[in-house]
Amino acid sequence: MKQIMGYLKPLLGRMLTGFGIKLAGTVMDLAIPWILAHIIDEIVPTGDKRAIFLWGAGMALCAVIALAGNVIANRRASAVSRDATRRIRRDLFEKIEHLSARQMDELTVPSLISRLTSDTYNVNQTLGRMQRLGVRAPILLTGGIIVTMLMDFRLSLVLLMTLPLLTLGVALISRRGLSLYGTVQQNVDRMVRTVRDDITGIRVIRALSKGDYECARFQRDSEALSRSQIHADAVMAATNPMMQLLLNLGLTAVVVCGAYWVNLGLTKPGSIIAFLTYFTIILNAMMSVNKMFVMLSQAAASANRIAEVLNLPDEAPQGGLKRLENQSRIVFDKVCFSYAQPAHGYDLGPVTLSVGRGETLGVIGATGSGKTTLIQLLQRFYPPDEGAIYVDGENIAGMEEARLHGLFGVAFQSDAFFAGTIYENIDLGRGLPREAIEKAARCAQAEEFILATPEGYDHPVRAKAMNLSGGQKQRLLIARALAGNPEILILDDSSSALDYRTDALMRAAIRKEYPDATIVLVAQRVSSVKNADQILVLEEGRMAGLGTHDVLLRDCPLYAQIARIQMGGDDDAAA
């Protein structure tokens, strides 16, 4: 919560101005009952109508000032909370954009979505409420108590007897509410995860007729969220009846004692009327303070979740790392990696290989053999547990993130498309020359179907490219990767939807138009990698073979088996 409050420091001047306006309006609210008591006790007995009208006009003026002050202050409070929340969301979104893959795995995408939406909303509402009621309610509360003590010390003692009990009750309930609202936000994460999975996987759910199952899963998560929210709200709502009971008992005592003291001539009727008004003001102020504690408990839980993301360490480049004299573009030096604890065994490694400039490395293996993990390590989405990865002789652990990722052009089998045009989806906001985009589209064998549309490169692409076929999507993804003229081109099973002829034409065009690019080609088909300068064969995260197609056919039984199954015939035929 302390870190979130730091976002209010640049807005402190605006907040103080709003507080001053709110203070003036609140003081006017407190003055009205006192003026009424003065009119009843001092002016009415004299029969001076002019004085009555004069003091009445004063009451009306106080009411107008109070109204104007509260309206202006509330508008300023909303503006301050809006600007502070905008900065929080901006920094949180920017932080999420630079989280490592391991940090994303730990926090999970649904949790990050709820932190960026519902948690920031809770903080926004609380910041606004604290400015609107955080000044008004305490002033009405303390001011009302002070004025009543000055008016009649005996009656004010009746009120003061209830305050310690109220304070203790609110503190205990709010402490319990903080942990309960933390549980609520965890259930919100689970709900977001379920909704996200169902929306993205709706086709699979329908195809497998699992709609009833997913509805039941959603119902369970929804009920769990409802139960936790109801429990938290019920606990926090206990303050209302408690406060009503104590304050109304105090109000009853004031009426009884006040009637007795008026009868004895120890106080005046106007003072009793004003006192009852102040007592009502104090009651409403206490209720407002209670609401603030409820919102503060919820916002504190949300603020802690936001701060948890903001405080995550950045993956700063490591200094003092040695360079390699090896002039190869890519070097893996005894690289080992595990998603969990290395004590349970590595998911990948050890991997040792070297790829030169302009060369092609093919990576092939069964599903789950570690092909995509190898690519993620090369892009430093995950740091290796052992060994090192070098690009142009420099350890990637010491490279700036922007410089490292600027070396790559990456196309995955299934990647994100955005609502816009074909041109915009290839360019992806990089401001690339049109010539570079058209060249990339030609090499990716996408130009033919692009120009076949009436709009050409301005042809609209719907969200998730729902109006494109699988092969068209993959060709656009490859064009996107090529358009930036990358030094290292990664094609991660990105041609699985292409026929053999289109795949072969595309690979030949890439090698001709981008001769200096080092290509890392992950594929399931032997035909896609057989012409690579080197082929890495992975089996359950281990290197089963490394060499050319002919060498692997001779020395790697696993590769020979894959080639025989896919291409038919004996090993010689496969070659």
Residue, then its C-alpha position, 0 to 999 in steps of 0.5 A: m500500500k505504501q508504494i501505491m501511495g507514492y503515486l499520489k506525491p506528484l498530485l499532492g498540490r491538487m489534493l491539498t487544494g481539494f482538501g482545503i475546499k472540502l474543509a471549508g464546506t465541512v465547517m459550514d455544515l458544522a456551523i448550521p446547527w450551532i446557528l439554529a441553536h443560537i436563533i432558538d435560545e438567544i434570538v427568538p426570545t427577544g422577538d427581533k424578526r430582523a435578527i431572525f431573518l439575518w441569522g436565517a440568511g447566514m444559515a442559507l449562505c452556509a448551506v450554499i457554501a457547503l454544497a459548492g465546496n463539496v461538489i468542487a472538492n469531489r470533482r477534484a478528488s475524482a480527477v486525482s484518483r483518475d490520474a493516479t490510477r492511470r499511472i499505476r495501470r501504465d507502470l503495471f502494464e509496462k512491468i508485465e510487458h518486461l516480466s520474464a517467462r519464469q515470472m509469468d509462469e509463477l504469477t499466471v496470466p489470469s492473475l495478471i489480468s485481474r491485477l491490471t483490471s479489478d485490483t486497479y479498479n479497487v484502488n481507484q475507488t478507494l483513492g476517490r472515496m478517501q479524498r471525498l470522505g477522508v477529510r469530511a468524515p473525520i472533520l464532521l466526527t471530531g468537529g461535532i464532538i468538539v462543538t457538543m463539548l463546548m455547548d454542553f459538557r454533560l451531554s457530550l460525555v454520553l457520546l464519548m462513552t460510546l466511541p472507544l467501543l466503536t473504535l475497537g469494534v471497527a479495528l478488529i473487524s477491518r483486520r479480519g476483512l483484509s485477509l478475507y478480501g485477499t482470498v476474494q481476489q485469489n478467487v477472482d484470479r481463478m474465475v478469470r482463468t476459467v473464463r479465459d480458457d473457455i473463450t480461447g478454447i470454445r471451438v475445442i469445447r464444442a467439438l468435444s461436446k464438453g459444454d456442460y462440463e465447462c459450465a459446471r466448472f464455471q459454476r464451481d468457480s463462480e460459487a466459490l467467488s460468491r461465497s468468499q465475497i459474501h463472507a468478506d462483506a458479511v464480516m465487514a457489514a457487522t460494523n453497521p449494526m454495531m455502530q447503529l446500536l451503540l450510537n442510537l443507545g447514546l442518542t436515547a441517553v442524550v434525549v433522556c438526560g437532556a429532558y431531565w437537565v432542561n427540566l432542571g434548568l441546566t441546559k436550553p431547548g435549543s442546545i438539545i435540538a442542536f445536540l441531536t443534529y450534531f449527534t446525527i452528523i456524528l452518526n453519519a460520519m461514523m458510518s462513512v468512516n466505517k465504509m472507508f475501512v471496508m474499502l480500505s481493507q479491500a484496496a489494501a489487498s489489491a494494492n499488495r497484489i499490484a505492488e507484488v508485480l511492481n516489486l519483481p526484480d528486472e532481469a538486468p544484464q549481467g556485467g563482467l561476462k567473458r566473450l568467446e573468440n569463436q566467431s560463430r553466430i550462435v553458440f550453446d556451451k553445455v547448456c542445461f535447463s529445468y522448469a522446476q528444480p534441477a535436482h529432479g533432472y533437467d528438462l533440456g541438456p546438456v546442449t553444445l552446438s555452434v551455428g555460423r553466420g548464414e547457416t541453417l540449424g534444423v531442430i527435430g524431435a518428438t513432441g515434448s523433446g525440448k525444441t521450443t524450450l531451446i528456442q526460449l533459452l536462445q531468446r533469454f525468456y528463461p535463463p539456463d541453469e548451467g552453461a551459457i549461450y553466446v551470440d556473436g561471441e557475447n553472452i546473452a545474459g549480459m546483453e540489453e533486452a532490446r538489443l538482444h531481441g532486436l536480433f531476432g525474427v520469430a514465427f511460431q506455429s500459432d501466434a497472435f493476430f490483431a484487428g487491422t489490415i494485413y500490412e499492419n499485422i506484418d509491420l506490427g507497429r515497427g514503422l518498416p518500409r513498405e518495400a521490406i514488407e512486400k519483400a517479406a511477403r513474397c519470400a513467405q509465399a504470401e503475396e499471391f493470396i494478398l494481391a488476390t484480395p480486393e484491398g491487397y495489403d489493406h485487406p482487413v484482418r479480424a481478431k485472431a485472423m478468423n477470416l484467414s486459413g491456417g496456411q495464410k496465417q502461417r505465411l503472414l507470421i513468417a512474413r512478419a518475422l522476415a520484414g525486420n531483416p533479422e540477423i537470426l530467424i527462428l521458425d518454430d514449426s511455423s510451416s506445419a500448415l503449408d504443403y510441401r511445394t510451398d514450404a520448399l519454395m519459401r525456404a529457397a526464397i528466404r535463403k536467396e533473399y536473406p543470405d546473411a541470416t542465421i536460421v533456426l528451423v524447428a520442424q516435425r518434417v524431415s523434408s523441412v530440415k534435410n537441407a540444413d547445414q546442421i540438424l539437431v535431434l532431440e529426444e526427451g531433452r537430450m541431444a540424440g544427434l547433431g550433424t548433416h542429413d546424411v551423417l544422421l541417417r548413418d549415425c543416429p538411429l532415431y533420425a533414421q527411423i523418423a526419416r524412414i517413417q515420413m519419407g518411406g523406403d529404406d535409409d538410402a531412399a530416405a536420403 
